[in-house]
Amino acid sequence: MGVVILIGIIIFFIWVITGKNSNIKLTYTPSTKNKPIDTSTFIAGYFHEIAKNDSEEGRHSDAIEKYNKAIYHEPTAIYYNNRAFSKSQTNDYKGAIEDYTNAIQLSPNETLYWLNRGVTHYNNNKNELAYSDWKKATELGSEKAKEMLEKYCKTKSVVLQQNISSQNINISQFATNLKKIRLKQYQISYLYHITHKNNLGNILESGLLSHNEAHRGLNQIDIADNEVNNRREKREPVFNRSLHDYVPLYFNPKNPMLFRRKNIQNDIVILAIEKNLLLDQNVLFTDGNAASKTTSFYNTINNLSLLNWKCINSEYWNDYQDGKRIKCAEVLVYPKIEIASIKKIYCNNQITLNFIRTNINANIHIDAEINNNFYFKNITSFYNQIENEPLDDLPF
């Protein structure tokens, strides 16, 4: 019905332009410049623009519906490619592969489609097919594909043959390299642990321990809330372990946990932890505060796409629905973190920095620096909005 109305509007405007003045005689002059309006192309483009807007705003299910209409009227390679992206964002990997394949069939020399299908193959745990697509994109002249292959898939360890079953591919190393690419995609430089400066001595001697281990006489000062600690005695659904059996880390340390302790920020230090811990099979990550009943747990790196990175990486969280929970998205490491994985220690004042450097001693691989951007400043307007909110499920 909508299409009929749209065509009617087009006809009306043509009538207004050509038929309004009765003295104007209509003539036909063949021209290569003025071609008849292609209504199918026009309508397809109309729905495609709406679909792109939906996709850019994260409404991928709505985008797919609009792409369906665009493709119905004009099945172009770019329309298939864009619909495939939205399908991949809704975890419809099979549908995405089919769309990328259609795009490739329509435009086999376009490297973008080979690259995108390769990424989707990887998300579907088909690493050999991902490599094959990226290799094809390289052969077609894609510098990006060539760079990825040279950097992450060394020729000596990955040999492409026509028969995939006989490929001599170092799958383990290949998969690990692709996972590292994924961490860069989400701008994950470090994982972060928040603690009191007086706990540094034990941490730099024994490593970062889980809550249960650290509270057997090792931690001197606990900045956690007792009520929240009780909630974190629950078991996670993947390995059925207590949350207190894990070392809790954050994707962003400037979160509600630190805000609740802003009165002692001068004594709080933020430990920057090696990001590749996320690749360990015993590590979990969440889409929000692990103590919350609505939080989901994951241990497959591909599921990082399910997290709300816009909220997690934002300065503050009050502008996002459920932002307080989302902002506290966690990484849970079982059962401890070795000292070698601690790369930096941040603080917000010179006195604490001197204290840190005194405690580092032999751990010369650990840098220490002041970074006020990780701490809360006196922003009254923000404080007034959330200062009196009830205590929620803080991360510890």
N, C-alpha and C positions, 0 to 999 in steps of 0.2 A: 504494500500500500504506500509506504514511504517513497519507494522508487517512482511509482506512478505520479505522486504529487510533485516530486523533483523534476520529472520530465515535463509536467504541466507548466511548472514555473519557467523552465527554459523556453518552451514554446511561447509563453506569454511575453517574455522579454524580446524574443525575436519579432513577435507581432507588433510590439510597441515601437521597436526600432524601424521596422520596414513598412508597416501598414498604417501608421498614425497619420501621415500626410497623404491624402488621396491623390495629390498631384504628382507624387513620385511614381515613376514607372519602374517596375521590377524588370531587370535584365540579367541575363546570365553571361558572364565573361569568364572563360576558363583561365585559371591562374594557379601557379604553383605556390603562391603565398597565402591566398585565402582559400582554405579547404573547408568543406562541410564539418560541422561539429560532430565529433565521435562521442555519442552519448555514453557508450560503454566505458570508454576511457575516462570521461568526465566523472561518471558515477563511481568508478573504481578508485580514482584519485581522491574523490571526496571522502569515501569510507576509509581509505588508507591514511589520510591525514588525521582523522579522528582516532583511528587505531594507534598511530604513532604517539599521539598525545596521551592516550590511556596507558600505553606501555611505559612512557617516560615517567608517568606518575605512579607506576607500580600496579596499575589495575590490569593485570595481564589476562585475566579471564574475559574481561570486557573487550580488551584489545583483540583477542582471538576471534570473538564474534564479529567485529568490524572487519578484520582481515579476511574472514570467510566470505563476506559480502564483496569485498574488493576483488578477491581471487575469482569469485563466481562471474563477475563482469569482465575481468581481464587478468588471466593467470600469468603474471610476470614473475621473473626470477627474484626480483627484489621484494615482491610481496610475499613470496614463499619464504625467503630468507628472514624477513621480519616476523612473520608468523611463527617460524621455527624458534626464534629467540624467545618469544612469549611462551611458547609451549615448554621450552626448556626451563623457564622460570617457574612453571607450575609442575615441574617434575615429570612432564609427559615427554620423556626422552625418545620413546619410539616414534611419536608423532613428529617431534623435532627432526629426527633423522630422516624421516620420510619427506618432510618439507625441504630440508637442505638438499636431499637427493634430487627432488624436483627442480630446485633452483640450479643445481649443477647440470642437469640434463638440458635445461633451457639456455644456460650460459656456461658451458664447460670450461671456458678459459678465464673465468672470474675467480681470482685466488681467494677472495673473501669467503666464498661459500665453502671451499675446501677447508679453509682454516676453521670456520665455525663448526662444520660437521666434525672435524677432528676434536675440537673441544668437547662437543656433545658426546662423542664416542668415549672420551675419557671420563666424563661425568657418569657414563653408563658402565664404567669399569671394563671397557674394551680398548685396552691400551695399544694393541697391535694395529687396530683399525685407525686409531687416532694418529699413530706415527705414519701410517700409510697416507692418510689425507694430508698431513703436514709436509710429507715428502713430495707429494704431487704439487702442492702449492709452491714449494721451492722450485720445482722443475718449471713451473709456469712463470717464475720470476719474482715471487714474493720475497722481499728482503726480510720481512718480519719472520716468516716461516723459516728462512735460512738461518736467521739469528737464533731462533728457538732451538732448532736442530743442532746447531754448532755448540750452543751453550749448555743444553740440557740432555742431548742425546748424542753422545760422542760416536763418531763413525766407527771407531774400533770396537765399540761394545754393542752397536746396533747395526745389523746388516739387513737390508731390505731385499727380499727375493719375491718373485711373482707368486709363488706358492706360500701363503701365510703360515701354513702348518710347518714349513721347513725353515722359517725365519730364525736366524741366530740373534735373538734380541735379549739383552739383559733387562728383563721385564721389571725386576725389583728396583734397580737403579733408575730406570725410566720412570716408573710410577712415583718414586720418591722425588725426583726432580720436578715432575708435574705438580706434586703436592706443594712443593716450595714455591712454585709459580703462583699457586692459589693463595698462599699466605701474602705474597706481594700484592695480589689483586685486591685484597681487603685491607691493604696498608697496615699490616700487622708487623711492627718493628720489634716489639718486645711484648711479653706478658708481664703483669705487675702484681706484686704482693705488698700489702700495707701492714706495717708493724710499728711498735714503739722502738725508739733508738736504743733503749736499754736491753733489748732482746738481741742486738747485733752480735754480741760476744758469743752467745751460744749458737746462733745461726752460722756464724763464720767458722765455728769449730765442728758442728755436727750436721750442717746443712739445714734446709727448710723441712721441718717435720709436719706431719698431719696434726690436727687439733688434739686427737687422742694421745699421740706420742709427745707433743710439745708440752702438754699439761701434766706430764709425769715428772714435774720438778725442773724442767729446762727453761721455760719462759718466765721471765721475771715480772713482766707487766702484760696483762691481757686487755686489749682495747675493745673486745667484743661485748655485746649486750647479753646478759644472762638469759633473758626471755627468748631472744633469737637463738642463742646456743641450744636451748631446749628444742626448738623447732628443727634444728639441723641434725638432730639425732635420727631423723627419718632415713630410710634407705632409698637409694636411687634405683631406677628401674632397669638399668643395663646390666650391671654386675651384682646388684643386690647388696651393695656395701653401704655402710653408714656414711653420710656426708662428712662426718668427723674423721673418717679414715683417709681423707684426701687433704692435700695442701691446696687451699683456694687461691686462685689468681684471677686477675681481671684483664679484659681487653683495654679498658680505660680506667685509670686509677682515680680520675676526678669524677667521683660518683657519690651517690647518697651516703655510702658508708663513710667516706672521708668527710662529707659535709656534716654528719652527725658528730664528728670529732674535731670540728674546726677550732674549738676552743683550745685544743692541745696540738695544733698543727706544727708548731715549732719543734715539738718532740717526736713527730711522726716522720718516718723515713719510708721511701717507696723503692722497692727492689725491682730492677728491670731484669727479667728472666729470659733465657734463650727461647725464642719463639718456636724452634723446631721440636720442642717438647710436645707440641700439638700433634706431631706425627706418630707419637708412641701409641701402641694399641691399648695400653692401660689408662689412657687419658680420656676424660670426658669433657665436653663443653656444653653450655646451656644457652638458651635464648633469653635468659633473664636471671634474676636472683634464684639460686638453687633452693632456697628455703620456701619459695612460693609454690602454692598448690598448682598454679597454672603453667609453671615453667616446664619446658621440654628438655630432655637430655639426649646428647648425640655422641657418637664416637667414630664417625666417618667424616673425613675432612670435606667431602663433597657437600655435606649438610651445612657448611658455613654459609651457604647461600640463603638459608632459611632465617638467618639472624637479621635484625633490623639495624644495619650498619649506620644508617643515617642518624638514628637516635644514639647509638653507642658512641659514635665519634663526634657527636655534637658537644658544644660547650656546656649546655644545660639540658635538662630533661623535661621541664614542666610544660613545654609546648607540644609534647607528644602524648598521645593516649597510651596509658600504661607505661609511661616513660620511666618512672622511678624503678620499676621492676626490670625493664629492658636494659636500662643504663648499667645495671649491676650484672650483666651477663658474665658468666664465670668460666674458667678453665680449671678442672679438678684433676690434680696429679696424684697418683697412688704409687707408693705410700710416702715418698719423700722426694726432695729435690736436692741433688748434689751441689756442693759449693761451686763446682766448675760451671754450672749453668747460671750462676749469678753474674751478670755482666756489668751492671751499673747500680749505684745507689744514689737516689735523689733526695734532697732536702730543700728547705726554703730559707735558710739563714746560715751565716758564717760560723756561728758557735757550734751548731749541729754538724756542719761540714768538717770542722776540726775534730769533733768527737768521732765521726765516721772514719776519717783518715787514721786516727789513732788506733781504732779497732781493726782496720783492714790488715795492718801489719804485713804478714807474709803473703797475703792474697793479692799479689801485685797485678793480677789480671783484671781486678775489679776497679772500675773508675768511680769516682765520686764527684758530684757537682750539684750546684744550686740550680733548681729549675722551678721558678715561681709559677709557671704556667700550669703545673700539676696541682697547685693548691688554690684554695678559695680566698679571694680578696674581699674587701668590704664593699660588696655590691648590694646596697640596701634594697633596691627594687626587687631583686631576686630573692633575698632573704625574707622579705615581707610576705612573699607569695607562699613559701613553703616552711617557714620557721615553726608555725604552729600546727603543722600536719601531724597526725597521730604516728606513733612509732610503727614502721612497717617491718617487713622481713629483711633486715639488714644482712649483708653477705656473710657475716661471721656468726 
